[in-house]
Every structure is written in structure tokens, then in C-alpha cells.
Amino acid sequence: MKKLLALLPLLLAVALAAGVVGKPAPNVVGKTLEGKPFDLAAYLGKKPIALHFWATNCPPCRLEAPYWAQAQRAYGEQLTIIGVDVQDITTLALDFVKEHGWTFPVVQDATASVAAAFRVTMKPTTVYISKDGTVIGFHPGPYMSAAAFENDLLHVINWRP
């Protein structure tokens, strides 16, 4: 019974995600950590998107951070990576981004409204969006290996409707 209760948050996240997978991505507008305007619509129709939800106070997010820098270098021509910093202190988030060498845009989600629009209930979570703007994948929680992470990226890059 304890094992089932421990899995409850993950099962809830997957159940909630089922509501967005297969549907058009909600439009997200806001500001990046640097204060620049951000509109998700400007990225749609060009490349698939990995929308990565994270925060500096999330230990698994810290463990995954090198994967994202590596992915940007390896797949940046084929995939757009966008970070979403959820309910965080901007200066800490900027330090985190710099520390991990992230060069992709990071949206500030101070009120968790972006997370709510995508039904994200835990950090880290990654939402995958096809080139045409359809949500095609949802990975709640941390990746347990670089191989699993890369497998999801390649699936999104090679996805065809």
C-alpha cells in the first residue's frame, strides 16, 4: 500500500497530462528571465519544441540540468528547447542558467500560470510539442538516464503525424 501511495503524485501528473496530449499547445506569452518578451507562437511551425519546467529549489532539476545544455549543443538545429522557470527567484534562476551553460530561452513563470496551462504539477516536467503545435508528449519527473532523455528527444525530432 505504501508503494501505491508513493506513486500517487506521478499517476496524478500522468492523468492530468492526458488532457493536453493530442491537443494544440496553449499559447504562452510572458517574459524571459532577462526581461525580453516571449510568445510561444513565434516558435511554432519551425521545429519541434521541448518545453522544460524546472526551478532552482528542485534537486532533480539540478541533476538533469547538464542533459539540457548537452541537448542544446547536439540537437539545437533540429529542436527548440525552451525552459520554464516555475515560481522562482529571478537572480537565482539566472545564476542557475549561467552555471549550467544553458543558451536556450527561459520563460519566467512566477505565478505558475504557464505550468497550469500545460497541466504541469511537478518539477521537473517536460512537454513535447510537434512542429505543427500539437502536444505530443509529456514526461513528468526527472529522467533517470541520459539514454532515456535522448530517446525522447529523438522521438520528438523524428515524429510524424
CORTAWO-V410918 format. One line per field, one symbol per residue. phi: phi as a letter, one per 30 degrees, with the letter a starting at -180 (. if undefined). Layout:
BEGIN
phi=???
END
This chain:
BEGIN
phi=.ddddddedddddddddedcdjcddddcblbdediddbbeedcdicbdbccccaadccedddddededddddddbedcbccbdbdchbdeddddddedecidcddbddcdciddeddchdcbbdbbccbdedjddcaacdidddadddddeddddddcdbd
END
